[in-house]
Amino acid sequence: MSQAEETTPRTPGIPASVMPASSNGRLAPPRLHELSPQNLYDKCMALARNLWWSWHPEVNNLFRELDPVRFRQLGHNPIALLAEFTPERLEARAAELVLYSRINQAYRRLKEYLAAESTWSHVHAGVLGSKPVVYFSAEFGIHESVPVYSGGLGVLAGDHIKSASGLGIPLVAVGLFYKQGYFRQQLDVDGYQHQEYLHSRVESLPIDRAVDVEGNPVVVQVDTRSGPILAQVWRMSVGRVNLYLLDSDVEGNTPEDRELTSRLYGGDTRVRIRQELVLGIGGVKAIRAMGITPGVYHLNEGHSAFATLEAIRGRMDRDGYSYDEAVRRVARQTVFTTHTPVPAGHDRFDGGLVEEHLGPMRDALGISHDHLMSLGRVETHNHDEPFCMTVLALKLSRRANAVSALHGHVSRRMWNSLWPAREEEEVPIGHITNGVHVPSWLSWQMLQLYDRIFPSGWFRRMGEPDVWQKIYDVDSGELWETHYALKNLLLQFVRRRLARQCRRRGECDEAVEQARTVLDPNILTIGFARRFATYKRADLVLSDIDRLLAMISDPDRPIQIIFAGKAHPADEPGKELIRKIANLRHDERTSGRIVFVEDYDINVCRHLIQGVDVWLNNPRRPLEASGTSGQKVVLNGGLNCSILDGWWAEAFDGRNGFAIGRGETHAQDEITDQRDAAALYDVLEKEVIPLFYDRDSDGLPREWIRMMKNSISSLAWRFSAHRMVMDYARACYVPAAGGVSCDMANR
Ligand SMILES: *Cc1c(COP(=O)(O)O)cnc(C)c1O
């Protein structure tokens, strides 16, 4: 195995700003020797313990260079890496690599970052002051080394809090600590998915116990009719943001309850309501114990909606408000973001489960079982209707939003019955389209290119359009070469992963050797990676296999496709889809040009979105609320080819990528699927492939590069998490905290 495999794309150099003094031709500063081994070690550990390092390539590189092979083997976890060094050995290694001034500089930058006062928020969201936004989410995807996420919702939450940190928004985040995280995926020889759960070691994670105002470790208790559930609280630093993770694995809980928060989306509805109880009610109690007074509650999806009930109880207790008044006040402070465009996707609980788990809460609120149930019902007096978390969130928040313009329409239609007196357009659910955290997803190579051409300080203004217009000043040949280098890194990564997969399955040497050489950087490379939910139709491109094979084996203009993605453990149709695609490698006719990379996670995603030519997305419209992976592709020069759904429905302008179809759907899914498949083949054959292979005398695809630039200039700022969080701040946080309202989702 080579050393470069599976790391984030290798960096050929070090950014000038963090060059060691000696490599600039100047002498190394004499002060270096004052740094004792322990001092050096402590600084490295301080860097490793704030996830700020993960979106700063120069710090990431520091850790990697200490031991590239181990860093990769340890899943890019710098704490686990440092644990293998003594201070003395670290010092020796740092001396060998001349790392002192880079470590010092990184440490100083972190300190400056944490201390900075002149942030965007300082000017635009001052009202939040000492009363922060409390952001609840059932999962957070921050880095592959912290496995408390499963997919898109978590990564969005991670990107949200990173941008909140960057913009200086006073925000604390609340989630659950999943000791076993989400599963690791392995396919067997037949292509069938197997799940493996790993136990995280707390010592190797950047977390410590949260303490209350008196300095004691926080333990919260949530009462139910069948006994209390206890949870301890871990604190994780994500730049300037504290993320608090509740963990039910504590003494005093029953053995089952100790397992409650061990896995994401693992259990039945009883486990689910208990997890949500810990997240929502436990979360508000934990925040209170730490002496934090929330200015705003932001519920990222309905899982955490019980938080509102605990907040209401708190206002009644502490401020002496009546129930009705407390409800009004909490709702005014609460922002709800819905992510699910299908009714079946929302958590629902029957009356028995609700009474068992919220009985003590309703006693404290002084409300009847019926009244409590009505808060989670569309038809308040329909005793057969279960309790829906989304309904609770909608009723107890003054501001609610969907995550793309199209999803806004879908959500207003879906929930119109909650506001029967209103027309569909007047249903008070707005939209704020999702975006991605640029520093986390932009490759180091593209960053270098942008840094040279973009206005200085552009990194703080990446949510603004004019910054990105400069992409037209970038030399086309250079842009293409940078993309080509990234594509090569992706192919190296994929080959090594495939070889490893073959070895693990005990396949013959020949197969391993073949895996090492598959794929060709000169061939149009399409990526498709996402959860294998059936509505995402991973097999749409296989609908007419002969037509696909003709494209794949075209002698002059072939294509190759890289697939990745997990199916939920209980989703047999999803697993079947994976099997079907993974097994295409045995089909001679594909010439090894369709591959499946196992265990899709943030790391695999980063490689894919940085290296593909085209990112394929073909969900059944309008079921993709937003999607964000395609936004990550934009930053790195890849082009989107997508159904007009989610963010793409508002992003596509005819010159910044490719649309599959025109956004029509049919009442019958089979007909929609047939039409979309035909449209997909058409756009590939008539637009994507010809444009990619149309080269000038220098071998450059001029029109393709033009489209890359159009994509970057029109989309990168708009679909950045900085823009998204600024929208939340202006339209939701500031008014919810009592500042001047610029209404958008206000009721
Ligand atoms: C960005 C990301 C997603 C979200 O992508 P979609 O476009 O919603 O499919 C999912 N999983 C991982 C690991 C990601 O990094």
The ligand as an SDF file (V2000), in Angstrom:
LIG
                    3D

 15 15  0  0  0  0  0  0  0  0999 V2000
  -22.8690   15.7350    2.0280 C   0  0  0  0  0  0  0  0  0  0  0  0
  -23.1360   14.3660    2.4750 C   0  0  0  0  0  0  0  0  0  0  0  0
  -24.4190   13.8170    2.3380 C   0  0  0  0  0  0  0  0  0  0  0  0
  -25.5780   14.5970    1.7500 C   0  0  0  0  0  0  0  0  0  0  0  0
  -25.6580   14.3620    0.3920 O   0  0  0  0  0  0  0  0  0  0  0  0
  -27.0170   14.2570   -0.4380 P   0  0  0  0  0  0  0  0  0  0  0  0
  -26.8120   15.1530   -1.5850 O   0  0  0  0  0  0  0  0  0  0  0  0
  -28.1320   14.7150    0.4320 O   0  0  0  0  0  0  0  0  0  0  0  0
  -27.1130   12.8470   -0.7980 O   0  0  0  0  0  0  0  0  0  0  0  0
  -24.6220   12.5220    2.7640 C   0  0  0  0  0  0  0  0  0  0  0  0
  -23.6380   11.7990    3.3050 N   0  0  0  0  0  0  0  0  0  0  0  0
  -22.3970   12.2910    3.4520 C   0  0  0  0  0  0  0  0  0  0  0  0
  -21.3430   11.4420    4.0700 C   0  0  0  0  0  0  0  0  0  0  0  0
  -22.1070   13.5930    3.0460 C   0  0  0  0  0  0  0  0  0  0  0  0
  -20.8760   14.0760    3.2160 O   0  0  0  0  0  0  0  0  0  0  0  0
  1  2  1  0
  2  3  1  0
  2 14  2  0
  3  4  1  0
  3 10  2  0
  4  5  1  0
  5  6  1  0
  6  7  2  0
  6  8  1  0
  6  9  1  0
 10 11  1  0
 11 12  2  0
 12 13  1  0
 12 14  1  0
 14 15  1  0
M  END
$$$$
